[in-house]
Amino acid sequence: MKSRNFVRRRPLLTLFLVLLALVLGWGWQQRVALAAFPDILSAYTAKEYCSCRYVVGQSQAYCQGYVKQYLPLSGLVDDTEQKRVTASGLGRSNTAAWIGSRQGCRLLP
């Protein structure tokens, strides 16, 4: 009885396991950047929306289209009195505020 090895018997499963190992290895190397990604979405949106509204002076509708992402946000709050914008997405929230005409908008801690 001939004994065949696993790779020849199941080439697609072998290819899948090799690719899975490579993706997991890459994910482990990039774990810090991947952990920061959820914060980046809301921070970018808050800062860019604030700049669009209060530095450039565009309308709400224009700025909402300008900051639209492939990943949806769960909330975008524009406080026109205090010139602050809070964006929420992927479980994180960030706020940007208009500082002045020379400084523009800045993310708040």
C-alpha positions, 0 to 999 in steps of 0.5 A, spaced: 500 500 500 502 506 497 503 512 502 501 519 500 503 525 503 498 530 506 500 535 501 498 531 495 492 528 498 489 535 500 492 541 496 487 546 497 487 545 505 494 545 505 494 552 501 489 555 506 493 553 512 499 556 509 495 562 507 492 562 514 499 562 518 502 567 513 496 572 515 496 570 523 504 572 522 503 578 519 497 580 524 501 579 530 507 583 527 502 589 526 498 588 532 500 595 535 497 598 528 491 594 528 489 596 535 490 603 533 485 603 527 478 603 531 481 610 534 483 613 527 477 612 524 473 617 529 479 621 530 480 623 522 473 624 521 472 629 527 478 633 525 476 633 517 469 635 519 471 640 524 476 643 519 471 643 513 466 646 517 469 651 521 476 653 517 473 652 510 466 654 512 463 649 508 455 647 509 454 641 513 451 637 507 458 638 504 462 636 510 458 630 511 459 627 504 467 630 504 468 625 510 464 619 508 468 613 509 467 606 507 466 604 514 460 607 517 460 611 523 455 610 529 455 618 530 457 625 528 455 631 532 456 638 530 456 643 536 455 649 532 455 654 538 462 651 541 464 649 534 466 642 536 465 636 532 464 629 536 465 622 531 463 615 534 465 609 530 468 602 531 466 603 539 471 609 539 469 617 540 473 623 538 472 630 539 475 636 535 474 643 536 476 649 532 481 653 536 482 659 532 483 662 525 490 661 525 490 654 529 484 651 525 481 645 529 485 640 534 483 633 537 481 634 544 484 629 549 
